[in-house]
Every structure is written in C-alpha cells, then in structure tokens.
Amino acid sequence: MLLDQDIKEQLSQYLQLLEGNVLIKVSSGSDTISSDMIALVDEIASMSPMITSEKTKLPRTPSFSLHRAGEDSGITFAGIPLGHEFNSLVLALLQVSGRAPKVEQKIIDQIKAIKGTYHFETYINLSCHNCPEVVQALNLMSILHPNITHTMVDGAAFQEEVQSKEIMAVPSVYLNGEFFSSGRMEVEEILAKLSDGSDVSEVEEKEPFDILVVGGGPAGASAAIYAARKGLRTGIAAERFGGQVKDTLGIENFITVRYTEGPKLAANLEEHVKEYPIDVMKLQRGRRLEKKELIEIELENGAVLKSKAVILSTGARWRNIGVPGEAEFKNKGVAYCPHCDGPVFKGKPVAVIGGGNSGIEAAIDLAGIVEHVTVLEFLPELKADVVLQQRLYSLPNVTVLKNVQTKEITGTDKVNGLSYIDRSTGDVHHLKLQGVFILIGLIPNTDWLDGTVERNRFGEIIVDSRGATNVPGVFAAGDCTNTPYKQIIIAMGSGANAALGAFDYLIRN
C-alpha cells in the first residue's frame, strides 16, 4: 500500500467528483518502480468504478497515460507521481474525466487557439515544490488542445536520461526534444513564451484606476483586497502572482496556520483576490513611474497604466554574488533553491555560500542528500541563529569556512569547482564541487524607480507610518520597502496599511 489512510480518505472524496470514465494505460517492467507504480494505479482504480486500467507499451517504462472515453488526453506520468506531484495526478484524473478546470475562459481560449504540434516533457523531483505548477499547467494544455502532449518525468526514476541531458535544475521543460525553459512557470507565462509577446493594447486601453497595485505578492494581494473593499476601482499589475512566496517551502510562523507551504499560500492569496472585482494583469513588470495629473506606470511591454494612487509592492529577489561563473552556470550547477534542486546533487560534493539562517538551513537540508557540504561565510563568524549553528556543527559531512570571499565558480559546460580567497592571508584556494547554492539574502526589485521615489542605500523604498513615499499618491509595502523585517505576515500588514493610507489620500485630495 503506497497511500496512507488519511490520503486515501481525501482521494476518495476527490474521486467522487469524476464526471466521466478514465482509462489508465500502464507501461511496466520487472523493476521495483514498475511494481510500485502498478500498486498505485491498482489502488486508485479500486477506489472508483469510473477508473479502469490496462497494460500497454509507452516510450518510457515505467510510465502510465490517462485517457477519456475514445480519446487520448495527452498526459503521461513517467515514474510515480507521489510527493508534491500527487496533486498533479489527482487534478489530471478529474480534468481528464471532464471536470472543468478552474481557469479563466480567456486562458482556455488562448490554449485552444494555439497552432502547431507541441510535445512537452518536464523533468522533476518529487521533493520540488515549484514543479507541480509547471506540470499542472502543461497537463491542462494537453487536455484542452488535441495537438499538445505532456509527459512528467521523475528524474529519480530516469537517472540515465537526466544525466545524458545534463539536467541540474528542476523543473526543466523540453519542447519537441529541445530545451524550452527551467524553473517555475504559470500557464500564462508558457503561453506568452509560445506566442513570443503580449498584447499591449489589451492593457493600455484600460480606464484609469483609483488604486493600482504593482506587484502580486502578500503585500500586493493584501493592499488590493483592502482597496477593493473600500469600493475603489482596483488593479494589480504583477510579473507573477504570489511573488517569492512561491519559492518558499515550509511556513510555520503564519499566525493561526500551524503549517503551510508557499505555493499553497500563494494560491490562496489569488483565490481571495478573485473574490473581489480586482483587475489582475499578470506577466507585467514596471519600467517607469511618472507623476502627472494621474500617476503613470509604464510597463516593460510599452503599455502605460494610469491611476489616482499607486501602491508599489514589487518585493525582492535572491541576491547574486556577482562573480565569474555565476551567470554562466546558472541551472548548470549554480542553484538558489535547495528544496528544488538538492536531490539533483545526491551523492555529490556541493558548497553553500552564505552563513545566515537561509544558508545554514540549506546546508543542513543538503547534508542529508549530498556527499559533502562546504559552507562559505564572508564574515569571521556565522550570522545564523545559534540553534541552527549547533545543528550544523553536529553533522559529519559539513565543513565551514569563515572569513572567506568567493572569487570564481569554475567549470566547462557545468560547475566543477569554486575558488575562494582566505581574507586573513590573501591566499587563493580551489574546491572541487559539482554544485554551488547561493543564499546571501535579498535585493529589492526597485531598480526601475531610479530618479522617482526616494530609496535608501540598499535600494529599499522609504515609507512613513502610512506607507506613503515622498511622491504624493505613491505608496509602498512589503519587502521592497525599508521595513526592518522581511516576513510574510508583516508584508500583508504593510499592504493593508498602505491601502488604507492611499484611501485616506484619495478622500482628502
């Protein structure tokens, strides 16, 4: 039995939502993974009379494909979709059965209008919390379009294939046999990449907003909800909804919620926003802000949005170390997410750059997977909490190098090492490695605001107690501001605060 009782009970409830029969075609061998896969399929089939299975031969073994009556859905799972991918399997079963997907009609129309034939393959790790969004987006496209297929490939089950393609980051997507993209992508991003551009006129023709929120993370979502609840015409322009929360795994300090995960919280944020008449514009990044009679936000695609008040909640991104080899070997040994990419380096030596909480947590996590972890810290002492340091130093396969400066990440087609300077002696040393994880903090996404709103030396937007900037009508909230603590719950509070500040500004002006 692969599914525990709690999961079986939940699955049983979901399978009651099936709207039509589903046939699972199984391609199996004599290996252990095939045996476990057959056991999973049989267990699922036993829970609903609408699900049946039969043996077949597919391009990969072990794998199985989903079919509705008389037609192929285009969805194949190569390996066993448990872990984070179990939800992808459940969702695929429901949608193949005929249950309508929870996406906007505009997205469905875009998918159906695609011309050409597209065969997608997504290489994943079952521990990757970024992978399911890509898998589910491509599964959806396969169901809605007869000339699109998608195969999820579990890298652990097809290690030789992963090594031959030199895949060192997940999710990695291939289209018609060629590399397509790596990292988290929403269905809108995939469609934009296929169409090679977005419709500027659709955005630019919008009437001016009362409040326009730039950014769709916790601060932006909170600000938009508070603004909409005041009866204001509200819009959100965001590159991706959920922001950096989507890259967070376990969240245990979100008060009243004992434990959740970033992608789930981001999905809940979006669902809450959809409860209100908020105009959400995804895949949009700001390029310029200008205060005229109205405040104008020019987007990177050239469109201009206008609003009486603006709330900037553009968040932050991982800070780069800026050394040779970092950009060249990104996704070829250089990584930023230990939860997603750690399993790729199983049994291999890696380094973690950064001695703060994030870096030390990553080193502890990786130590249970990789051969050896070397931690490099620029300062003479680690900055992480004492309890984390104690745990780190208790591990037998971890080395800590303090007071060192990373000089270069080396390699040919992928990472093979790292050079660092001992700051006390000036000597240069080289480590033989196959992976480098960079966790040295965040940098605010405010570069595009040069010459407009006032920022501090770190690039953070300076705000007052109401979230107001030095530009009348422009407010800011969340990790892009000079708030001292970067926490999800604080970002949400600052978003609400900025929205109330903006509302007060509007009624007084």
Secondary structure, DSSP 4 states (H G I P E B T S, - for coil): --S-HHHHHHHHHHHTT--S-EEEEEE--SSHHHHHHHHHHHHHHTT-TTEEEEE---SSSSEEEEEETTEEEEEEEES---GGGHHHHHHHHHHHTTPPPSS-HHHHHHHHT--S-EEEEEEE-TT-SSHHHHHHHHHHHHHH-TTEEEEEEETTT-HHHHHHTT--SSSEEEETTEEEEES---HHHHHHHHHTS--HHHHHTSPPEEEEEE--SHHHHHHHHHHHHTT--EEEEESSTTGGGGG--EE--BTTBS-EEHHHHHHHHHHHHHTS-EEEEES--EEEEEESSSEEEEETTS-EEEEEEEEE---EEEPP---TTTTTTBTTTEES-HHHHGGGGTTSEEEEE--SHHHHHHHHHHHTTSSEEEEEESSSS--S-HHHHHHHHT-TTEEEEESEEEEEEEESSSEEEEEEEETTT--EEEEE-SEEEE---EEES-GGGTTSS-B-TTSPBP--TTSB-SSTTEEE-GGGB--S---HHHHHHHHHHHHHHHHHHHHH-
